[in-house]
Each structure stands twice: as C-alpha cells, then as structure tokens.
Amino acid sequence: MKRKIVITLIILVCFLLQSTVFKELALGSISPNLMIIVTSSFGFMRGKKEGLWVGFICGLLEDIFFGRLLGMHAMIYMYIGYANGCFNHIFYEEDIKLPIFLISASELVYGLGTYVIMFMMRSRFAFTYYMIRIIFPELLYTIVVTLVFYRLMYSIDRRMEDPT
C-alpha cells in the first residue's frame, strides 16, 4: 500500500512539474516529458505489470487535462511501460546507460506514435519537419532532465524496497 501511495505521489508531482514549471522552462515551445521518464523508469525497475499501470495512469492524466482523444496517451504510455518492463531482468542499478537508452527509445516511440495518431491520420505529412522541430529537440531535452530525475526516482524506489 505504501508503494502505491508513493508512486501515485511521484506521478502527480511529475505531472504538475511538467505542466507548470517545465512549460515555463520550455526552449522554443519544447519541454521535457517527465511522464515518459516516470513510466520507463518504473517499467524497467519494477517490471511489466507496474510499468503498464504507471504508464496507464500517466497517459490518462495527460488525456484528461491536455488530450484531444481520450485514451490515446494512455494507450501509448501503457505500451511503453510494458515494453520497458521487458528489460527488468537485465537492469543493473549501477549502470545508467540502459535507462538512458530505454528512456530515449521510449521518447522516440511516443513522438512517432503521437505523429501517426494526431497528424498522419489527418493527412498532414510533414514528417521531417515534425521530426526535426519537435521529436528530436524534446528527445534531447528529456535526456538531459533524465540524468537528474532518474537518479531521484531510483533512490526513492530503493528506499521503498529497503526500509533500513
């Protein structure tokens, strides 16, 4: 029960930070995606099931407050959380390369999924423009923020695991 409350608080704090503070720190209207960091981190730290549920909650929050299609973000985040959970068995605490790679890949999948669902289905085929102006800058910004936020989430997860 304690774990669920802490994870819910982490999701809410990151959602609030993403939708307020980081919107003000946006570079050229691009801000980092903290919800991807949370979803991916809990996916590969805790496994497929927890990644799926954390992804669903993160995506549902985005759908409710900012989405045009209810369930679109929830679906994308669920798949991302589940896919990251597949890497749980090769996760090593000391190694930051795997988390950076998985969060980067997750951000890329999120950007491409959003493009396909929101733009391509409406016959807007400016893929290179969208890739260069939105997906790559958000990816880079998210990687930079990951270096700080991942360590914080990892230490919180370990404290929940080991109460000493």
Contact map, one row per residue, 1 for C-alpha under 8 A:
11111000000000000000000000000000000000000000000000000000000000000000000000000000000000000000000000000000000000000000000000000000000000000000000000000000000000000000
11111100000000000000000000000000000000000000000000000000000000000000000000000000000000000000000000000000000000000000000000000000000000000000000000000000000000000000
11111110000000000000000000000000000000000000000000000000000000000000000000000000000000000000000000000000000000000000000000000000000000000000000000000000000000010000
11111111000000000000000000000000000000000000000000000000000000000000000000000000000000000000000000000000000000000000000000000000000000000000000000000000000000000000
11111111100000000000000000000000000000000000000000000000000000000000000000000000000000000000000000000000000000000000000000000000000000000000000000000000000000000000
01111111110000000000000000000000000000000000000000000000000000000000000000000000000000000000000000000000000000000000000000000000000000000000000000000000000000000000
00111111111000000000000000000000000000000000000000000000000000000000000000000000000000000000000000000000000000000000000000000000000000000000000000000000000000000000
00011111111100000000000000000000000000000000000000000000000000000000000000000000000000000000000000000000000000000000000000000000000000000000000000000000000000000000
00001111111110000000000000000000000000000000000000000000000000000000000000000000000000000000000000000000000000000000000000000000000000000000000000000000000000000000
00000111111111000000000000000000000001000000000000000000000000000000000000000000000000000000000000000000000000000000000000000000000000000000000000000000000000000000
00000011111111100000000000000000001001000000000000000100010000000000000000000000000000000000000000000000000000000000000000000000000000000000000000000000000000000000
00000001111111110000000000000000000000000000000000000000000000000000000000000000000000000000000000000000000000000000000000000000000000000000000000000000000000000000
00000000111111111000000000000000000000000000000000000000000000000000000000000000000000000000000000000000000000000000000000000000000000000000000000000000000000000000
00000000011111111100000000000000011001000000000000000000000000000000000000000000000000000000000000000000000000000000000000000000000000000000000000000000000000000000
00000000001111111110000000000000011000000000000000000000010010000000000000000000000000000000000000000000000000000000000000000000000000000000000000000000000000000000
00000000000111111111100000000000000000000000000000000000000000000000000000000000000000000000000000000000000000000000000000000000000000000000000000000000000000000000
00000000000011111111110000000000000000000000000000000000000000000000000000000000000000000000000000000000000000000000000000000000000000000000000000000000000000000000
00000000000001111111111000000011111000000000000000000000000000000000000000000000000000000000000000000000000000000000000000000000000000000000000000000000000000000000
00000000000000111111111000000000000000000000000000000000000000000000000000000000000000000000000000000000000000000000000000000000000000000000000000000000000000000000
00000000000000011111111100000000000000000000000000000000000000000000000000000000000000000000000000000000000000000000000000000000000000000000000000000000000000000000
00000000000000011111111110000000000000000000000000000000000000000000000000000000000000000000000000000000000000000000000000000000000000000000000000000000000000000000
00000000000000001111111111000011000000000000000000000000000000000000000000000000000000000000000000000000000000000000000000000000000000000000000000000000000000000000
00000000000000000111111111001010000000000000000000000000000000000000000000000000000000000000000000000000000000000000000000000000000000000000000000000000000000000000
00000000000000000001111111000000000000000000000000000000000000000000000000000000000000000000000000000000000000000000000000000000000000000000000000000000000000000000
00000000000000000000111111100010000000000000000000000000000000000000000000000000000000000000000000000000000000000000000000000000000000000000000000000000000000000000
00000000000000000000011111111111000000000000000000000000000000000000000000000000000000000000000000000000000000000000000000000000000000000000000000000000000000000000
00000000000000000000000011111110000000000000000000000000000000000000000000000000000000000000000000000000000000000000000000000000000000000000000000000000000000000000
00000000000000000000000001111100000000000000000000000000000000000000000000000000000000000000000000000000000000000000000000000000000000000000000000000000000000000000
00000000000000000000001001111110000000000000000000000000000000000000000000000000000000000000000000000000000000000000000000000000000000000000000000000000000000000000
00000000000000000000000001111111000000000000000000000000000000000000000000000000000000000000000000000000000000000000000000000000000001001100100000000000000000000000
00000000000000000100011011101111100000000000000000000000000000000000000000000000000000000000000000000000000000000000000000000000000000000100110000000000000000000000
00000000000000000100010001000111110000000000000000000000000000000000000000000000000000000000000000000000000000000000000000000000000000000110110010000000000000000000
00000000000000000100000000000011111110000000000000000000000000000000000000000000000000000000000000000000001000000000000000000000000000000100010000000000000000000000
00000000000001100100000000000001111111000000000000000000000000000000000000000000000000000000000000000000000000000000000000000000000000000000010000000000000000000000
00000000001001100100000000000000111111100000000000000000011000000000000000000000000000000000000000000000000000000000000000000000000000000000000000000000000000000000
00000000000000000000000000000000111111110000000000000000000000000000000000001000000000000000000000000010011000000000000000000000000000000000000000000000000000000000
00000000000000000000000000000000111111111000000000000000000000000000000000000000000000000000000000000010000000000000000000000000000000000000010001001100000000000000
00000000011001000000000000000000011111111100000000000100000000000000000000000000000000000000000000000000000000000000000000000000000000000000000000000000100000000000
00000000000000000000000000000000001111111110000000110110010000000000000000001001100000000000000000000000000000000000000000000000000000000000000000000000000000000000
00000000000000000000000000000000000111111111000000100000000000000000000000000001100110000000000000100110010000000000000000000000000000000000000000000000000000000000
00000000000000000000000000000000000011111111100000100000000000000000000000000000000100000000000000100010000000000000000000000000000000000000000000000100110000000000
00000000000000000000000000000000000001111111111001100100000000000000000000000000100010000000000000000000000000000000000000000000000000000000000000000000000000000000
00000000000000000000000000000000000000111111111111110100000000000000000000000000111111010000000000000000000000000000000000000000000000000000000000000000000000000000
00000000000000000000000000000000000000011111111100100000000000000000000000000000000111110010000000100000000000000000000000000000000000000000000000000000000000000000
00000000000000000000000000000000000000001111111000000000000000000000000000000000000010010010000000000000000000000000000000000000000000000000000000000000010000000000
00000000000000000000000000000000000000000111111101100000000000000000000000000000000010010000000000000000000000000000000000000000000000000000000000000000000000000000
00000000000000000000000000000000000000000111111111100000000000000000000000000000010111110000000000000000000000000000000000000000000000000000000000000000000000000000
00000000000000000000000000000000000000000011011111110000000000000000000000000000111111010000000000000000000000000000000000000000000000000000000000000000000000000000
00000000000000000000000000000000000000000010001111111000000000000000000000000000010010000000000000000000000000000000000000000000000000000000000000000000000000000000
00000000000000000000000000000000000000000110011111111100000000000000000000000000110010000000000000000000000000000000000000000000000000000000000000000000000000000000
00000000000000000000000000000000000000111111011111111110000000000000000000000101110110000000000000000000000000000000000000000000000000000000000000000000000000000000
00000000000000000000000000000000000000100010000111111111000000000000000000001111110010000000000000000000000000000000000000000000000000000000000000000000000000000000
00000000000000000000000000000000000000000000000011111111100000000000000000000100100000000000000000000000000000000000000000000000000000000000000000000000000000000000
00000000001000000000000000000000000001100110000001111111110000000000000000000100100000000000000000000000000000000000000000000000000000000000000000000000000000000000
00000000000000000000000000000000000000100000000000111111111000000000000001001111100000000000000000000000000000000000000000000000000000000000000000000000000000000000
00000000000000000000000000000000000000000000000000011111111100000000000001101100000000000000000000000000000000000000000000000000000000000000000000000000000000000000
00000000000000000000000000000000000000000000000000001111111110000000000001000000000000000000000000000000000000000000000000000000000000000000000000000000000000000000
00000000001000100000000000000000001000100000000000000111111111000000000001001000000000000000000000000000000000000000000000000000000000000000000000000000000000000000
00000000000000000000000000000000001000000000000000000011111111100000001111111100000000000000000000000000000000000000000000000000000000000000000000000000000000000000
00000000000000000000000000000000000000000000000000000001111111110000011011000000000000000000000000000000000000000000000000000000000000000000000000000000000000000000
00000000000000100000000000000000000000000000000000000000111111111000000000000000000000000000000000000000000000000000000000000000000000000000000000000000000000000000
00000000000000000000000000000000000000000000000000000000011111111110000011000000000000000000000000000000000000000000000000000000000000000000000000000000000000000000
00000000000000000000000000000000000000000000000000000000001111111111111111000000000000000000000000000000000000000000000000000000000000000000000000000000000000000000
00000000000000000000000000000000000000000000000000000000000111111110010000000000000000000000000000000000000000000000000000000000000000000000000000000000000000000000
00000000000000000000000000000000000000000000000000000000000011111110000000000000000000000000000000000000000000000000000000000000000000000000000000000000000000000000
00000000000000000000000000000000000000000000000000000000000001111111000000000000000000000000000000000000000000000000000000000000000000000000000000000000000000000000
00000000000000000000000000000000000000000000000000000000000001111111110110000000000000000000000000000000000000000000000000000000000000000000000000000000000000000000
00000000000000000000000000000000000000000000000000000000000000100111110000000000000000000000000000000000000000000000000000000000000000000000000000000000000000000000
00000000000000000000000000000000000000000000000000000000000000100011111100000000000000000000000000000000000000000000000000000000000000000000000000000000000000000000
00000000000000000000000000000000000000000000000000000000000100110011111110000000000000000000000000000000000000000000000000000000000000000000000000000000000000000000
00000000000000000000000000000000000000000000000000000000001100100000111111100000000000000000000000000000000000000000000000000000000000000000000000000000000000000000
00000000000000000000000000000000000000000000000000000000001000100010111111110000000000000000000000000000000000000000000000000000000000000000000000000000000000000000
00000000000000000000000000000000000000000000000000000000001101100010011111111000000000000000000000000000000000000000000000000000000000000000000000000000000000000000
00000000000000000000000000000000000000000000000000000011111101100000001111111100000000000000000000000000000000000000000000000000000000000000000000000000000000000000
00000000000000000000000000000000000000000000000000000001001000000000001111111110000000000000000000000000000000000000000000000000000000000000000000000000000000000000
00000000000000000000000000000000000000000000000000000000001000000000000111111111000000000000000000000000000001001000000000000000000000000000000000000000000000000000
00000000000000000000000000000000000100100000000000010011011000000000000011111111100000000000000000000000000001000000000000000000000000000000000000000000000000000000
00000000000000000000000000000000000000000000000000111111001000000000000001111111110000000000000000000000000000000000000000000000000000000000000000000000000000000000
00000000000000000000000000000000000000000000000000010010000000000000000000111111111000000000000000000000000000000000000000000000000000000000000000000000000000000000
00000000000000000000000000000000000000110000000000110010000000000000000000011111111100000000000000000000010011000000000000000000000000000000000000000000000000000000
00000000000000000000000000000000000000110110000101111110000000000000000000001111111110000000000000000000000000000000000000000000000000000000000000000000000000000000
00000000000000000000000000000000000000000010001111110000000000000000000000000111111111000000000000000000000000000000000000000000000000000000000000000000000000000000
00000000000000000000000000000000000000000010000100000000000000000000000000000011111111100000000000000000000000000000000000000000000000000000000000000000000000000000
00000000000000000000000000000000000000011011001100100000000000000000000000000001111111110000000000000100000000000000000000000000000000000000000000000000000000000000
00000000000000000000000000000000000000010111111111110000000000000000000000000000111111110000000000000000000000000000000000000000000000000000000000000000000000000000
00000000000000000000000000000000000000000011001100000000000000000000000000000000011111111000000000000000000000000000000000000000000000000000000000000000000000000000
00000000000000000000000000000000000000000001001000000000000000000000000000000000001111111110000000000000000000000000000000000000000000000000000000000000000000000000
00000000000000000000000000000000000000000011111100000000000000000000000000000000000111111110000000000000000000000000000000000000000000000000000000000000000000000000
00000000000000000000000000000000000000000000000000000000000000000000000000000000000001111110000000000000000000000000000000000000000000000000000000000000000000000000
00000000000000000000000000000000000000000000000000000000000000000000000000000000000000111111000000000000000000000000000000000000000000000000000000000000000000000000
00000000000000000000000000000000000000000001100000000000000000000000000000000000000000111111101001000000000000000000000000000000000000000000000000000000000000000000
00000000000000000000000000000000000000000000000000000000000000000000000000000000000000000111111000000000000000000000000000000000000000000000000000000000000000000000
00000000000000000000000000000000000000000000000000000000000000000000000000000000000000000011111100000000000000000000000000000000000000000000000000000000000000000000
00000000000000000000000000000000000000000000000000000000000000000000000000000000000000000001111100000000000000000000000000000000000000000000000000000000000000000000
00000000000000000000000000000000000000000000000000000000000000000000000000000000000000000011111111100000000000000000000000000000000000000000000000000000000000000000
00000000000000000000000000000000000000000000000000000000000000000000000000000000000000000000111111110000000000000000000000000000000000000000000000000000000000000000
00000000000000000000000000000000000000000000000000000000000000000000000000000000000000000000001111111000000000000000000000000000000000000000000000000000000000000000
00000000000000000000000000000000000000000000000000000000000000000000000000000000000000000010001111111100000000000000000000000000000000000000000000000000000000000000
00000000000000000000000000000000000000011001000000000000000000000000000000000000000000000000001111111110000000000000000000000000000000000000000000000100000000000000
00000000000000000000000000000000000000000000000000000000000000000000000000000000000000000000000111111111000000000000000000000000000000000000001001100000000000000000
00000000000000000000000000000000000000000000000000000000000000000000000000000000000000000000000011111111100000000000000000000000000000000000000000000000000000000000
00000000000000000000000000000000000000010000000000000000000000000000000000000000000100000000000001111111110000000000000000000000000000000000000000000000000000000000
00000000000000000000000000000000000110011000000000000000000000000000000000000000000000000000000000111111111000000000000000000000000000000000001001000000000000000000
00000000000000000000000000000000000000000000000000000000000000000000000000000000000000000000000000011111111100000000000000000000000000000010011000000000000000000000
00000000000000000000000000000000000000000000000000000000000000000000000000000000000000000000000000001111111110000000000000000000000000000000000000000000000000000000
00000000000000000000000000000000000100010000000000000000000000000000000000000001000000000000000000000111111111000000000000000000000000000000000000000000000000000000
00000000000000000000000000000000100100000000000000000000000000000000000000000000000000000000000000000011111111100000000000000000000000000010010000000000000000000000
00000000000000000000000000000000000000000000000000000000000000000000000000000000000000000000000000000001111111110000000000000000000000110010000000000000000000000000
00000000000000000000000000000000000000000000000000000000000000000000000000000001000000000000000000000000111111111000000000000000000000000000000000000000000000000000
00000000000000000000000000000000000000000000000000000000000000000000000000011001000000000000000000000000011111111100000000000000000000000000000000000000000000000000
00000000000000000000000000000000000000000000000000000000000000000000000000000000000000000000000000000000001111111110000000000000000000100000000000000000000000000000
00000000000000000000000000000000000000000000000000000000000000000000000000000000000000000000000000000000000111111111000000000000000000100000000000000000000000000000
00000000000000000000000000000000000000000000000000000000000000000000000000010000000000000000000000000000000011111111100000000000000000000000000000000000000000000000
00000000000000000000000000000000000000000000000000000000000000000000000000000000000000000000000000000000000001111111111000000000000000000000000000000000000000000000
00000000000000000000000000000000000000000000000000000000000000000000000000000000000000000000000000000000000000111111111100000010010000000000000000000000000000000000
00000000000000000000000000000000000000000000000000000000000000000000000000000000000000000000000000000000000000011111111110000000000000000000000000000000000000000000
00000000000000000000000000000000000000000000000000000000000000000000000000000000000000000000000000000000000000001111111110000000000000000000000000000000000000000000
00000000000000000000000000000000000000000000000000000000000000000000000000000000000000000000000000000000000000000111111111000000000000000000000000000000000000000000
00000000000000000000000000000000000000000000000000000000000000000000000000000000000000000000000000000000000000000111111111111000000000000000000000000000000000000000
00000000000000000000000000000000000000000000000000000000000000000000000000000000000000000000000000000000000000000011111111111000000000000000000000000000000000000000
00000000000000000000000000000000000000000000000000000000000000000000000000000000000000000000000000000000000000000001111111110000000000000000000000000000000000000000
00000000000000000000000000000000000000000000000000000000000000000000000000000000000000000000000000000000000000000000011111110000000000000000000000000000000000000000
00000000000000000000000000000000000000000000000000000000000000000000000000000000000000000000000000000000000000000000001111111000000000000000000000000000000000000000
00000000000000000000000000000000000000000000000000000000000000000000000000000000000000000000000000000000000000000000001111111100000000000000000000000000000000000000
00000000000000000000000000000000000000000000000000000000000000000000000000000000000000000000000000000000000000000000001100111110000000000000000000000000000000000000
00000000000000000000000000000000000000000000000000000000000000000000000000000000000000000000000000000000000000000000000000011111110000000000000000000000000000000000
00000000000000000000000000000000000000000000000000000000000000000000000000000000000000000000000000000000000000000010000000001111111000000000000000000000000000000000
00000000000000000000000000000000000000000000000000000000000000000000000000000000000000000000000000000000000000000000000000000111111100000000000000000000000000000000
00000000000000000000000000000000000000000000000000000000000000000000000000000000000000000000000000000000000000000000000000000111111111000000000000000000000000000000
00000000000000000000000000000000000000000000000000000000000000000000000000000000000000000000000000000000000000000010000000000111111111100000000000000000000000000000
00000000000000000000000000000000000000000000000000000000000000000000000000000000000000000000000000000000000000000000000000000011111111110000000000000000000000000000
00000000000000000000000000000000000000000000000000000000000000000000000000000000000000000000000000000000000000000000000000000001111111111000000000000000000000000000
00000000000000000000000000000000000000000000000000000000000000000000000000000000000000000000000000000000000000000000000000000000111111111000000000000000000000000000
00000000000000000000000000000100000000000000000000000000000000000000000000000000000000000000000000000000000000000000000000000000111111111100000000000000000000000000
00000000000000000000000000000000000000000000000000000000000000000000000000000000000000000000000000000000000100110000000000000000011111111110000000000000000000000000
00000000000000000000000000000000000000000000000000000000000000000000000000000000000000000000000000000000000100000000000000000000001111111111000000000000000000000000
00000000000000000000000000000100000000000000000000000000000000000000000000000000000000000000000000000000000000000000000000000000000111111111100000000000000000000000
00000000000000000000000000000111100000000000000000000000000000000000000000000000000000000000000000000000000000000000000000000000000001111111110000000000000000000000
00000000000000000000000000000001000000000000000000000000000000000000000000000000000000000000000000000001001100000000000000000000000000111111111000000000000000000000
00000000000000000000000000000000000000000000000000000000000000000000000000000000000000000000000000000000000000000000000000000000000000011111111100000000000000000000
00000000000000000000000000000111000000000000000000000000000000000000000000000000000000000000000000000000000000000000000000000000000000001111111110000000000000000000
00000000000000000000000000000011110010000000000000000000000000000000000000000000000000000000000000000001001000000000000000000000000000000111111111000000000000000000
00000000000000000000000000000000000000000000000000000000000000000000000000000000000000000000000000010011000000000000000000000000000000000011111111100000000000000000
00000000000000000000000000000000000000000000000000000000000000000000000000000000000000000000000000000000000000000000000000000000000000000001111111110000000000000000
00000000000000000000000000000001000000000000000000000000000000000000000000000000000000000000000000000000000000000000000000000000000000000000111111111000000000000000
00000000000000000000000000000000000010000000000000000000000000000000000000000000000000000000000000010010000000000000000000000000000000000000011111111100000000000000
00000000000000000000000000000000000000000000000000000000000000000000000000000000000000000000000000010000000000000000000000000000000000000000001111111110000000000000
00000000000000000000000000000000000000000000000000000000000000000000000000000000000000000000000000000000000000000000000000000000000000000000000111111111000000000000
00000000000000000000000000000000000010000000000000000000000000000000000000000000000000000000000000000000000000000000000000000000000000000000000011111111100000000000
00000000000000000000000000000000000010001000000000000000000000000000000000000000000000000000000000100000000000000000000000000000000000000000000001111111110000000000
00000000000000000000000000000000000000000000000000000000000000000000000000000000000000000000000000000000000000000000000000000000000000000000000000111111111000000000
00000000000000000000000000000000000000000000000000000000000000000000000000000000000000000000000000000000000000000000000000000000000000000000000000011111111100000000
00000000000000000000000000000000000001001000000000000000000000000000000000000000000000000000000000000000000000000000000000000000000000000000000000001111111110000000
00000000000000000000000000000000000000001000100000000000000000000000000000000000000000000000000000000000000000000000000000000000000000000000000000000111111111000000
00000000000000000000000000000000000000000000000000000000000000000000000000000000000000000000000000000000000000000000000000000000000000000000000000000011111111100000
00000000000000000000000000000000000000000000000000000000000000000000000000000000000000000000000000000000000000000000000000000000000000000000000000000001111111110000
00000000000000000000000000000000000000000000000000000000000000000000000000000000000000000000000000000000000000000000000000000000000000000000000000000000111111111000
00000000000000000000000000000000000000000000000000000000000000000000000000000000000000000000000000000000000000000000000000000000000000000000000000000000011111111100
00000000000000000000000000000000000000000000000000000000000000000000000000000000000000000000000000000000000000000000000000000000000000000000000000000000001111111111
00100000000000000000000000000000000000000000000000000000000000000000000000000000000000000000000000000000000000000000000000000000000000000000000000000000000111111110
00000000000000000000000000000000000000000000000000000000000000000000000000000000000000000000000000000000000000000000000000000000000000000000000000000000000011111110
00000000000000000000000000000000000000000000000000000000000000000000000000000000000000000000000000000000000000000000000000000000000000000000000000000000000001111111
00000000000000000000000000000000000000000000000000000000000000000000000000000000000000000000000000000000000000000000000000000000000000000000000000000000000000111111
00000000000000000000000000000000000000000000000000000000000000000000000000000000000000000000000000000000000000000000000000000000000000000000000000000000000000100111
